[in-house]
């Protein structure tokens, strides 16, 4: 399992280029992943979205962060019919 995770981390951006369905990545500003995802989403197609929630860490435990996370998720789900996901 660890070996598979290492390989996935190496290839996650290449693998996600093949995703042809709508996708949204929501990161916390204080998390460790947002810089990598932000760079990646600057070059992808229009059905992929990136949101960074200010003052939130990776777990979204800060006050108001979970509400914003849920809001962003719901807006994404409303935007695309279930048949597209």
C-alpha contacts under 8 A as a table, 3 or more apart, distances in Angstrom:
res1	aa1	res2	aa2	distance
1	X	4	X	5.11
1	X	5	X	6.26
2	X	5	X	5.06
2	X	6	X	6.28
3	X	6	X	5.15
3	X	7	X	6.34
4	X	7	X	5.16
4	X	8	X	6.10
5	X	8	X	4.98
5	X	9	X	6.13
6	X	9	X	5.23
6	X	10	X	6.43
7	X	10	X	5.16
7	X	11	X	6.38
8	X	11	X	5.14
8	X	12	X	5.48
9	X	12	X	5.34
10	X	13	X	7.97
11	X	14	X	5.23
11	X	15	X	5.95
12	X	15	X	5.10
12	X	16	X	6.05
13	X	16	X	5.09
13	X	17	X	6.39
13	X	40	X	7.10
14	X	17	X	5.35
14	X	18	X	7.33
15	X	18	X	5.65
15	X	19	X	7.30
16	X	19	X	5.14
17	X	20	X	7.84
17	X	44	X	7.55
21	X	47	X	7.13
21	X	84	X	6.71
21	X	85	X	6.16
22	X	47	X	4.74
22	X	48	X	5.55
22	X	80	X	7.56
22	X	84	X	7.36
22	X	85	X	6.51
23	X	47	X	6.48
23	X	48	X	4.70
23	X	49	X	6.25
24	X	48	X	5.60
24	X	49	X	4.47
24	X	50	X	5.69
24	X	51	X	7.65
24	X	76	X	7.24
25	X	37	X	7.74
25	X	49	X	6.29
25	X	50	X	4.95
25	X	51	X	6.34
26	X	50	X	6.00
26	X	51	X	4.79
26	X	52	X	5.81
26	X	53	X	7.23
26	X	69	X	7.23
26	X	72	X	7.84
27	X	31	X	6.84
27	X	33	X	7.04
27	X	34	X	5.53
27	X	50	X	7.90
27	X	51	X	6.30
27	X	52	X	4.82
27	X	53	X	6.18
27	X	57	X	7.88
27	X	58	X	6.69
28	X	31	X	5.06
28	X	34	X	6.89
28	X	52	X	5.46
28	X	53	X	4.85
28	X	54	X	6.38
28	X	55	X	6.91
28	X	56	X	4.47
28	X	57	X	4.70
28	X	58	X	5.34
28	X	59	X	7.81
28	X	60	X	6.72
29	X	34	X	6.69
29	X	52	X	5.78
29	X	53	X	5.74
29	X	54	X	5.07
29	X	55	X	5.65
29	X	56	X	5.50
29	X	57	X	6.22
30	X	54	X	7.72
30	X	55	X	6.18
30	X	56	X	5.57
30	X	57	X	4.42
30	X	58	X	6.94
31	X	34	X	6.48
31	X	56	X	7.19
31	X	57	X	4.52
31	X	58	X	4.53
32	X	35	X	7.37
32	X	58	X	7.30
33	X	36	X	5.68
33	X	37	X	6.40
34	X	37	X	5.12
34	X	38	X	5.79
34	X	52	X	7.03
35	X	38	X	5.16
35	X	39	X	6.30
36	X	39	X	5.38
36	X	40	X	6.35
37	X	40	X	4.96
37	X	41	X	6.09
37	X	50	X	7.64
38	X	41	X	5.24
38	X	42	X	6.43
38	X	50	X	6.86
39	X	42	X	5.47
39	X	43	X	7.60
40	X	43	X	6.06
40	X	44	X	7.03
41	X	44	X	5.28
41	X	48	X	7.28
41	X	49	X	7.18
41	X	50	X	6.54
44	X	48	X	6.77
45	X	48	X	5.98
46	X	49	X	7.41
53	X	56	X	5.85
53	X	65	X	6.97
53	X	68	X	7.35
53	X	69	X	7.55
55	X	62	X	7.39
55	X	65	X	7.88
56	X	59	X	7.61
56	X	60	X	5.25
56	X	61	X	7.12
56	X	62	X	5.82
56	X	65	X	5.96
57	X	60	X	5.35
57	X	61	X	7.16
57	X	62	X	7.44
60	X	65	X	5.20
60	X	66	X	5.53
60	X	69	X	7.65
61	X	65	X	6.48
61	X	66	X	6.71
62	X	65	X	5.45
62	X	66	X	7.56
63	X	66	X	7.52
64	X	67	X	5.32
64	X	68	X	6.38
65	X	68	X	5.16
65	X	69	X	6.09
66	X	69	X	4.85
66	X	70	X	6.07
67	X	70	X	5.14
67	X	71	X	6.08
68	X	71	X	4.94
68	X	72	X	6.10
69	X	72	X	5.27
69	X	73	X	6.19
70	X	73	X	5.05
70	X	74	X	6.07
71	X	74	X	5.16
71	X	75	X	6.15
72	X	75	X	5.18
72	X	76	X	6.26
73	X	76	X	5.20
73	X	77	X	6.30
74	X	77	X	5.05
74	X	78	X	6.11
75	X	78	X	5.11
75	X	79	X	6.14
76	X	79	X	5.12
76	X	80	X	6.69
77	X	80	X	5.61
77	X	81	X	7.30
77	X	82	X	7.76
78	X	81	X	6.96
80	X	84	X	6.29
80	X	85	X	7.12
81	X	84	X	5.57
81	X	85	X	7.07
82	X	85	X	5.27
